[in-house]
Amino acid sequence: MVFSGISGIVPHIIRFCETSKDKGRIMNRLGLNDVQAESYLAILTKQSMIMQNNDKYVTTIRGQGYLASYDRIKKIKT
């Protein structure tokens, strides 16, 4: 997948983690290297969009709210 910066990949990471995923699965699915994955996951964890639980990442309620807003904006744009 090709993404345009952090705003392009953020919703994909959050949506993918709606069911808990480990970092390796996130990297493989989204085509990220280790440094990129660590950076994005750290940012999203710090912003409470996802949380880490037993080495797996899962979307939080705040992350679900972000996705709902993202989907509404995307719908308006099309």
Phi and psi in degrees as GROMACS dihedral restraints (atoms count N, CA, C in turn):
[ dihedral_restraints ]
;  ai    aj    ak    al  type     phi  dphi    fc
    3     4     5     6     1  -115.8    20    10
    4     5     6     7     1   127.6    20    10
    6     7     8     9     1  -120.7    20    10
    7     8     9    10     1   151.8    20    10
    9    10    11    12     1   -99.8    20    10
   10    11    12    13     1    82.8    20    10
   12    13    14    15     1    74.6    20    10
   13    14    15    16     1  -173.0    20    10
   15    16    17    18     1   -63.8    20    10
   16    17    18    19     1   -35.8    20    10
   18    19    20    21     1   -68.4    20    10
   19    20    21    22     1   -21.4    20    10
   21    22    23    24     1   -80.9    20    10
   22    23    24    25     1   -33.2    20    10
   24    25    26    27     1   -93.6    20    10
   25    26    27    28     1   -26.0    20    10
   27    28    29    30     1   -52.6    20    10
   28    29    30    31     1   -53.1    20    10
   30    31    32    33     1   -62.3    20    10
   31    32    33    34     1   -30.9    20    10
   33    34    35    36     1   -68.6    20    10
   34    35    36    37     1   -40.9    20    10
   36    37    38    39     1   -65.3    20    10
   37    38    39    40     1   -48.3    20    10
   39    40    41    42     1   -61.0    20    10
   40    41    42    43     1   -45.1    20    10
   42    43    44    45     1   -65.3    20    10
   43    44    45    46     1   -41.4    20    10
   45    46    47    48     1   -62.9    20    10
   46    47    48    49     1   -31.2    20    10
   48    49    50    51     1   -89.4    20    10
   49    50    51    52     1    12.4    20    10
   51    52    53    54     1   -60.4    20    10
   52    53    54    55     1   -30.5    20    10
   54    55    56    57     1  -111.5    20    10
   55    56    57    58     1   140.1    20    10
   57    58    59    60     1   -58.5    20    10
   58    59    60    61     1   137.4    20    10
   60    61    62    63     1  -135.6    20    10
   61    62    63    64     1   147.0    20    10
   63    64    65    66     1   -86.2    20    10
   64    65    66    67     1   166.0    20    10
   66    67    68    69     1   -59.1    20    10
   67    68    69    70     1   -38.3    20    10
   69    70    71    72     1   -60.7    20    10
   70    71    72    73     1   -43.0    20    10
   72    73    74    75     1   -66.1    20    10
   73    74    75    76     1   -38.8    20    10
   75    76    77    78     1   -63.1    20    10
   76    77    78    79     1   -46.0    20    10
   78    79    80    81     1   -59.4    20    10
   79    80    81    82     1   -48.4    20    10
   81    82    83    84     1   -64.6    20    10
   82    83    84    85     1   -45.6    20    10
   84    85    86    87     1   -65.7    20    10
   85    86    87    88     1   -39.2    20    10
   87    88    89    90     1  -101.8    20    10
   88    89    90    91     1     2.1    20    10
   90    91    92    93     1    67.9    20    10
   91    92    93    94     1    38.7    20    10
   93    94    95    96     1  -102.6    20    10
   94    95    96    97     1   149.2    20    10
   96    97    98    99     1   -87.6    20    10
   97    98    99   100     1   176.1    20    10
   99   100   101   102     1   -61.6    20    10
  100   101   102   103     1   -42.5    20    10
  102   103   104   105     1   -64.8    20    10
  103   104   105   106     1   -44.9    20    10
  105   106   107   108     1   -62.1    20    10
  106   107   108   109     1   -47.3    20    10
  108   109   110   111     1   -59.7    20    10
  109   110   111   112     1   -47.2    20    10
  111   112   113   114     1   -57.7    20    10
  112   113   114   115     1   -43.9    20    10
  114   115   116   117     1   -63.9    20    10
  115   116   117   118     1   -52.0    20    10
  117   118   119   120     1   -63.4    20    10
  118   119   120   121     1   -43.0    20    10
  120   121   122   123     1   -65.8    20    10
  121   122   123   124     1   -37.7    20    10
  123   124   125   126     1   -64.9    20    10
  124   125   126   127     1   -43.9    20    10
  126   127   128   129     1   -62.3    20    10
  127   128   129   130     1   -48.6    20    10
  129   130   131   132     1   -67.3    20    10
  130   131   132   133     1   -33.0    20    10
  132   133   134   135     1   -69.3    20    10
  133   134   135   136     1   -44.1    20    10
  135   136   137   138     1   -62.3    20    10
  136   137   138   139     1   -34.2    20    10
  138   139   140   141     1   -86.1    20    10
  139   140   141   142     1     4.1    20    10
  141   142   143   144     1    61.5    20    10
  142   143   144   145     1    29.3    20    10
  144   145   146   147     1   -83.7    20    10
  145   146   147   148     1   -31.8    20    10
  147   148   149   150     1  -135.1    20    10
  148   149   150   151     1   162.3    20    10
  150   151   152   153     1  -134.1    20    10
  151   152   153   154     1   153.9    20    10
  153   154   155   156     1  -100.1    20    10
  154   155   156   157     1   131.8    20    10
  156   157   158   159     1  -141.4    20    10
  157   158   159   160     1   112.5    20    10
  159   160   161   162     1    55.0    20    10
  160   161   162   163     1    50.0    20    10
  162   163   164   165     1    64.3    20    10
  163   164   165   166     1    16.7    20    10
  165   166   167   168     1  -124.2    20    10
  166   167   168   169     1   152.3    20    10
  168   169   170   171     1  -109.7    20    10
  169   170   171   172     1   139.1    20    10
  171   172   173   174     1  -139.9    20    10
  172   173   174   175     1   144.8    20    10
  174   175   176   177     1   -68.0    20    10
  175   176   177   178     1   137.0    20    10
  177   178   179   180     1   -92.5    20    10
  178   179   180   181     1   175.0    20    10
  180   181   182   183     1   -60.8    20    10
  181   182   183   184     1   -39.2    20    10
  183   184   185   186     1   -62.9    20    10
  184   185   186   187     1   -40.3    20    10
  186   187   188   189     1   -64.0    20    10
  187   188   189   190     1   -38.7    20    10
  189   190   191   192     1   -63.9    20    10
  190   191   192   193     1   -38.8    20    10
  192   193   194   195     1   -63.5    20    10
  193   194   195   196     1   -40.8    20    10
  195   196   197   198     1   -59.5    20    10
  196   197   198   199     1   -46.2    20    10
  198   199   200   201     1   -62.8    20    10
  199   200   201   202     1   -39.1    20    10
  201   202   203   204     1   -62.3    20    10
  202   203   204   205     1   -44.3    20    10
  204   205   206   207     1   -65.3    20    10
  205   206   207   208     1   -43.3    20    10
  207   208   209   210     1   -59.0    20    10
  208   209   210   211     1   -44.5    20    10
  210   211   212   213     1   -65.9    20    10
  211   212   213   214     1   -38.5    20    10
  213   214   215   216     1   -63.6    20    10
  214   215   216   217     1   -44.0    20    10
  216   217   218   219     1   -65.3    20    10
  217   218   219   220     1   -42.9    20    10
  219   220   221   222     1   -61.3    20    10
  220   221   222   223     1   -39.4    20    10
  222   223   224   225     1   -65.5    20    10
  223   224   225   226     1   -38.7    20    10
  225   226   227   228     1   -65.5    20    10
  226   227   228   229     1   -38.5    20    10
  228   229   230   231     1   -67.8    20    10
  229   230   231   232     1   -24.0    20    10
